[in-house]
Structures are given as structure tokens and as C-alpha cells.
Amino acid sequence: WRMRRVLAIGKLGRESQLQAVTRALLRDREAPLSRSERAILWAAQGWAELAGDQLARARGFARRAMQADPDCMEGQVLSAAVGMIDGSPDVERIRSLVARGRSVEAIAMMALVTSDEAATCVLGARYLSAAPRGRLATDIRTRCP
């Protein structure tokens, strides 16, 4: 439960992408959404659903985001977060996000799902270096005091 809230509430702070898409839509109501814009909107809706404890709905929005744009980082991270929360983390997706180096949340998730204690603490240190007060910092510090 705690991880669900931490991940979801933290993601709601990424309003700038959603606001940018909304501003673009207001400027040109006739223009169709790009795949990327549609994916960002689906992911934002998914994070809002996750914040409201609607795990199944969040999963659906993550799937829609990735169908609209398979490269949508927010959709990928949302999908990984849903898996972490429901107890079936997609370790390969998380590993891929970490390898691409574009998500500190993914680094924390990888630290929390790996069974190798040394790797956990190395990844945890990377996360804490990037986000010392990050949403998953307490969980990381608990695993690696």
C-alpha cells in the first residue's frame, strides 16, 4: 500500500508534460493528438488512477500509453510500478528502463526487486545520489541501512 501511494503521488508531480500537451490542444483544437501526446495523456490518467487505488484501471491506462507510443517512458514506468504494487514486478522491463538510464524510479524499483543484496545497495546508492528525498528513498534506506 505504501509503495502504491509513494509511486502514484510522486508521479502526479510530473504535471508539466500533461500541461504542455493541454496547452498545445487549446492552441489548436482541430489538430489531432500525436502518438506521443496521446501516450502521455494515457500515462497521466493511469498515475491518477493509481493514486486513487484503482490498480486495474491504472494497468489499463499503462497498456494504452504503450500501445499509443511504445517508447513512452511514463507508460513504461507506470507499467513497472503497477507490477511492483501487485506483487508481480516485470523485472525485464525494469532492467530495460535502468539500462536506458532515463528513469531514477526504475533504478529504485530494480534495487527493490533484486535478490542480490550487494546489487541492491549499489543501485540504492545510485538512486539516493540522484534523488536523496525521492519517493522510494525510505524503502531503499530500509533495505540498505
N, C-alpha and C positions, 0 to 999 in steps of 0.2 A: 504494500500500500504506500509506504513512504517513498519508495523509488518512483512509483507512478506519479505521485504528486510532484516530486522534485523534478523529474524529467519534463512533465507536462507544463507545469507553471513556468519553468525556466524557458521553455520554447516559446511561450506566449510573449516573451520579451523580444522576440525577433519580429517585431511588427513592421520594421522598415521595409522589408520585401513586400509584405502584403499592402502596405500603404503606397508603395511605388506603383504596384500593379493597379490599385484602386485609382490613383491619380491619373494613370495612363488611360484607364477606362473612361473616366469622367471627361478627359480631354477629347476623346474620340469614341463616342458611343456606337458608332457604326462599324468600327474595326473589330474583327473577331479576335479572340484571345489567341496568343501564340501557345504552342505546346508547353513552353517553359512557364508562361504566366498561369496557364490552367493548372499545371502541376504544383506551382507554389500555392495557389488558392486551395487546392485539394489538401495539400500538406498542412496548411494553416488551419483548415477546418478540422483535420484529423487531430492536431495538437489541442484544439479547443475541446473536441470530444473526449480526448484522453484526460484533460483537466477535469472534465465532468464525470469521470469514471465510466465512460462509455467505451470500453475496450474493443468490443466487436465493431462498433462504428468507426473508431479510430483506425482499426486494421483495414476496414474497407476504404477509408479515405487514403491511407498509405498506398494501398494497391492501385487506386485510381491515379494518384500522383505519379507512381512509377509507370503506369500504362501510358499516361499522357507524355511523360518525359523520363525515360529510363535513367537519365543522368541527373535527375533532380536530387540533390544532396539532402534536402529537407525530407523528401519522401523516403529516401533510403534510411536516414537516421530515425525517422518516425517508425518505420517498419522494424528496425532493430530494437528500438525502445519498447514497442509493443511485445516483441518476442521476449525481451528481458522481463517484462512485467508478468506475462502469462506463464513464465517458467519454461519456455521453450526458445531460448536465445538462438538466433541464427548466427552461429559462430563464424561461418564463412563470410556472411555479409559484413559482420563487424570487422573481421580481419581485412576484408577488401577496403572498407572505409578507412581503417587505420593505415593500410598500405598507400592509399591515395593521399594521406596526410591532410585531409581537408576538414576533419571533424574532431575537436577535442572531446566531445561527448563519446565518440566511438573509442577513443583511447581509454577513457574511464570504463566504458562497458567491457572492453577487452580485458582490462585489468580485473574486473569483477567476475568474468566468466572463465578465465583461465585457471587450470588446476595447479599450474607451476607457480609456487609461492615466490620464487625469485623473479620470474617474469611479471607477476602481479605487481610487485613492488617497483620494478623498473618502469613499467607502464604507468603505475600510480604516480611515480615521481614526475614523469613527463606531463601527466595531466595536471598535477598540483603546481608544476612550474608554469604551465600555460594558464591555469585557472585556479589560483590558490583559494579563492572563495567560491569556486564553481559549485554547481548544483549537486554534484556527486562527491565533493571533497570530503564530506563527513564519512561516507561509505568507504572511500579509499583509505582515509586515515584509520578507520576501524580495522581494515584488513592489514594495513602496513603501519603499525604504530611507530 
